[in-house]
Amino acid sequence: MKIKEKEFEEILQELKSLSAQLGAEVRFEKGDFKGGYCLLKENKVIVINKMANLQRKVMILSMALKELGIDQIYLTPKIREIIEEMSEVK
């Protein structure tokens, strides 16, 4: 699927709200790391490097959501396809 650059911001917002539905907090932090899903004192947290470009942020969030488990919830076909594609790219 080809995604236009201006669509990434909208996709990022949709993925952030999906994370909230799954009970995971999304945090954008500065540092020397790529990011991903972790547990912090029993809280689900997805940490993303705030210096990464939009495409990279969507990719990291997609991988984290896939790890959290999205099979049992309804997603629009477009969002499901984006998560599947982005989580495969390394």
trRosetta pair geometry for C-beta under 8 A, 3 or more apart (Angstrom, degrees):
i j d omega theta_ij theta_ji phi_ij phi_ji
1 78 8.0 142 -152 -149 158 72
1 81 5.7 93 -30 136 148 122
1 82 6.7 -85 74 -85 147 66
1 85 5.9 -138 29 -23 102 166
3 7 5.2 -125 -173 76 89 128
3 8 6.5 97 141 -68 125 78
3 11 7.1 -12 -156 -30 141 153
3 55 7.9 149 84 -113 125 96
3 82 7.2 69 -73 -117 138 109
4 7 4.7 96 62 -4 80 108
4 8 8.0 -131 97 -21 50 77
5 8 6.1 -38 -168 1 40 115
5 54 7.4 104 -165 64 72 136
5 55 8.0 -61 -123 -53 70 104
6 9 6.9 -40 -174 18 48 106
6 10 7.9 39 140 -4 65 106
7 10 5.6 -61 -162 43 52 111
7 11 5.9 53 144 -23 80 108
8 11 5.5 -56 -144 40 34 113
8 12 6.1 41 155 -26 67 104
8 54 3.9 103 124 140 138 124
8 55 5.8 -79 -117 -73 147 58
8 57 7.8 104 167 60 113 101
8 58 5.6 -113 -153 -33 92 139
9 12 5.7 -50 -148 32 29 115
9 13 6.7 30 152 -18 61 103
9 54 6.2 -58 -64 -138 64 140
10 13 5.8 -53 -153 33 32 111
10 14 6.6 32 150 -17 64 105
11 14 5.6 -55 -150 36 34 112
11 15 6.3 31 153 -17 67 106
11 58 5.5 29 109 -122 120 131
11 79 7.5 166 -142 -113 84 79
11 82 6.1 -139 -150 -177 131 164
12 15 5.8 -57 -147 38 30 109
12 16 6.3 34 152 -23 64 105
12 54 6.4 -99 -43 -158 137 90
12 57 5.8 22 -116 111 125 119
12 58 5.5 -98 -79 -80 81 86
12 61 6.9 118 -135 22 70 158
13 16 5.6 -52 -148 33 31 114
13 17 6.6 27 155 -15 64 103
14 17 6.0 -57 -151 37 31 106
14 18 6.4 35 149 -21 64 107
14 79 5.9 -122 137 -106 136 126
15 18 5.3 -51 -147 36 35 117
15 19 6.4 44 150 -26 64 100
15 58 6.6 145 1 -136 155 70
15 61 4.6 94 139 133 140 134
15 62 6.7 -74 -126 -69 144 64
15 65 6.4 -114 -158 -39 98 146
15 79 7.5 173 -75 -153 74 108
15 83 7.6 148 -110 -84 110 98
16 19 5.5 -47 -152 28 33 116
16 20 6.8 36 149 -19 62 100
16 26 5.1 -99 -130 30 86 157
16 61 7.2 -55 -66 -146 62 149
17 20 5.5 -46 -153 31 39 115
17 21 6.7 45 147 -22 64 99
18 21 5.5 -50 -154 31 36 115
18 22 6.6 25 151 -10 65 106
18 65 6.2 24 115 -125 123 139
18 70 7.6 12 172 -117 127 118
18 73 8.0 146 -155 108 95 144
18 75 7.2 29 -120 -107 135 106
18 79 7.2 161 -61 174 148 142
19 22 5.8 -64 -152 43 33 105
19 24 4.5 -82 -175 76 89 102
19 25 7.5 107 141 -121 117 3
19 26 5.0 80 94 -46 161 109
19 46 5.9 -89 -140 16 141 140
19 61 7.0 -82 -55 -160 129 104
19 64 7.6 19 -108 107 116 118
19 65 6.5 -102 -82 -88 80 99
19 68 7.7 134 -126 1 70 167
20 23 7.6 49 -177 -73 33 19
20 24 7.3 -103 -76 60 26 58
20 25 7.9 50 -98 -98 68 43
20 26 7.8 -70 -52 -2 77 101
21 73 7.0 125 127 -158 130 157
22 44 7.2 -88 122 108 92 158
22 65 7.1 155 5 -135 159 81
22 68 5.1 67 161 148 150 143
22 69 7.7 156 -141 65 129 74
22 70 7.7 -65 -78 -90 138 74
22 73 7.4 -113 -79 -15 92 158
23 44 5.6 87 111 35 83 131
24 37 7.1 -45 -145 -130 145 101
24 44 3.8 -76 -103 121 79 115
24 45 6.6 174 -165 -87 81 14
24 46 5.4 58 154 -18 124 102
24 64 7.4 175 155 146 160 117
24 68 6.0 -85 -38 -102 144 150
25 43 6.5 5 9 160 119 115
25 44 6.9 146 14 92 68 65
25 45 5.1 -21 65 -112 95 70
25 46 7.1 -171 89 26 45 70
26 45 8.0 148 -93 -164 23 57
26 46 4.9 -21 -109 69 69 106
26 48 6.8 5 -172 2 92 116
26 61 6.9 13 -125 -116 129 112
27 45 6.2 -7 6 -168 116 104
27 46 7.1 162 24 81 67 52
27 47 5.2 -21 71 -109 100 68
27 48 7.1 168 86 26 47 71
28 48 5.3 -32 -104 75 68 94
28 49 7.6 21 -157 130 69 12
28 50 4.0 88 163 -84 101 95
28 57 7.8 -5 -109 -129 110 125
29 47 5.8 -23 20 -161 119 103
29 48 7.5 135 24 69 69 42
29 49 6.9 -56 75 -113 65 41
29 50 6.1 -177 61 -15 12 102
30 49 7.3 62 -128 -156 31 72
30 50 5.6 -51 -69 43 64 111
30 51 6.3 71 -125 -30 76 106
31 49 6.5 -119 59 -116 73 91
33 47 7.4 12 104 118 136 121
33 49 5.9 -179 79 -71 68 110
34 49 6.4 -81 -152 -13 19 124
34 52 7.7 72 -153 -79 55 137
34 60 6.5 -176 152 -102 85 125
35 46 7.3 51 171 170 103 72
35 47 5.1 -144 -139 104 82 67
35 48 4.2 49 -145 -113 159 42
35 49 5.2 -130 -41 -13 111 75
35 52 7.2 -82 -3 -15 133 148
35 60 4.4 37 88 -170 119 150
35 64 7.8 -62 139 -49 93 129
36 46 7.0 -91 152 -146 23 71
36 47 6.8 -3 49 56 42 80
36 60 6.2 -110 -76 -164 53 96
36 63 6.6 -52 -122 100 88 117
36 64 5.6 167 -162 -82 51 100
36 67 7.7 44 -175 13 96 157
37 44 7.1 -20 -162 -168 98 89
37 45 7.4 149 -154 85 51 46
37 46 5.2 -28 -95 -100 66 80
37 63 7.7 -144 -10 112 103 78
37 64 3.8 143 -49 -144 100 93
37 67 4.9 -162 35 79 149 135
37 68 6.2 -161 -126 -53 154 90
38 45 5.6 -24 69 69 79 93
38 46 7.9 144 20 -96 64 34
38 47 6.7 -7 21 4 113 109
39 42 6.5 5 -178 -106 109 18
39 43 6.9 142 -161 66 62 39
39 44 6.4 -36 -103 -96 68 50
39 45 7.2 132 -121 21 18 85
40 43 5.2 -34 70 63 79 95
40 45 4.7 11 8 3 118 137
44 68 6.9 72 -164 -116 141 117
46 60 7.7 143 177 135 105 95
46 61 6.3 78 156 -119 146 70
46 64 4.4 98 -124 155 119 163
46 65 7.9 -1 -91 -53 153 67
48 52 6.6 -94 171 35 91 132
48 57 5.3 69 179 -136 141 83
48 60 5.2 142 -115 94 97 140
48 61 6.4 -18 -75 -59 137 88
49 52 4.5 97 81 -25 98 104
49 56 7.8 -30 61 124 104 126
49 60 7.8 138 19 -35 80 169
52 56 3.9 -115 176 94 116 128
52 57 5.2 150 95 -57 115 76
52 60 7.1 68 94 -8 171 136
53 56 5.0 93 56 11 72 104
53 57 7.1 -133 100 -8 36 90
54 57 5.6 -55 -147 34 33 113
54 58 6.4 32 156 -17 67 104
55 58 5.8 -54 -151 36 31 110
55 59 6.3 34 150 -22 64 107
56 59 5.4 -53 -147 36 33 116
56 60 6.4 31 156 -18 67 104
57 60 6.0 -54 -147 36 29 107
57 61 6.2 25 156 -14 64 111
58 61 5.9 -59 -144 43 28 109
58 62 6.1 34 155 -25 64 108
58 82 7.3 -65 171 167 120 118
58 86 5.8 -99 129 -135 90 157
59 62 5.7 -54 -147 33 27 113
59 63 6.6 26 156 -17 62 104
59 86 4.6 -145 -113 -176 60 103
59 87 7.6 161 -164 -78 63 37
59 89 5.9 -76 -135 78 124 112
60 63 5.9 -54 -150 35 31 109
60 64 6.4 29 153 -17 64 108
61 64 5.7 -55 -146 38 32 112
61 65 6.3 33 155 -20 66 106
62 65 5.9 -56 -146 36 29 109
62 66 6.4 31 154 -20 63 106
62 82 6.6 -124 -104 132 132 80
62 83 4.5 -176 -149 -132 95 58
62 85 7.9 -47 177 70 159 59
62 86 3.6 85 50 90 166 121
62 87 4.7 -133 132 -55 99 81
63 66 5.7 -54 -150 35 31 113
63 67 6.5 31 151 -19 64 106
63 86 7.1 -111 -40 122 73 87
63 87 4.5 142 -92 -126 59 81
64 67 5.6 -55 -151 36 33 113
64 68 6.4 35 150 -22 66 104
65 68 5.4 -51 -147 34 35 114
65 70 5.5 37 153 -53 96 125
65 83 5.8 -79 85 -136 126 126
65 87 7.8 -114 62 -72 82 127
66 69 7.9 50 175 -70 29 23
66 70 6.4 -56 -102 8 43 113
66 83 5.9 159 -63 167 95 104
66 84 7.7 121 -96 -94 126 43
66 87 4.3 53 -14 -118 153 162
69 72 6.7 15 149 14 104 101
70 73 5.9 -74 -160 47 60 101
70 75 6.3 19 171 -33 119 138
70 80 7.4 -180 130 -117 131 81
70 83 6.4 -11 45 140 166 165
75 79 4.7 -119 178 86 107 112
75 80 4.3 133 96 -60 124 91
75 83 7.3 -33 171 6 166 137
76 79 4.7 85 57 10 86 102
76 80 6.9 -157 86 -6 41 88
77 80 5.7 -57 -144 40 31 112
77 81 6.1 32 157 -20 66 108
78 81 5.9 -58 -150 37 27 110
78 82 6.4 28 153 -20 63 106
79 82 5.6 -52 -146 35 33 113
79 83 6.3 34 155 -19 66 104
80 83 5.8 -54 -149 36 30 110
80 84 6.3 31 153 -19 64 107
81 84 5.7 -54 -146 37 31 112
81 85 6.1 25 159 -14 66 110
82 85 6.0 -60 -144 42 27 106
82 86 5.8 15 164 -11 67 115
83 86 6.2 -59 -133 44 23 103
83 87 5.9 19 167 -18 62 115
84 87 6.4 -63 -144 36 18 105
84 88 6.8 16 157 -20 57 110
85 88 6.1 -65 -159 30 29 110
85 89 7.0 24 152 -19 65 104
86 89 5.9 -53 -152 29 39 110
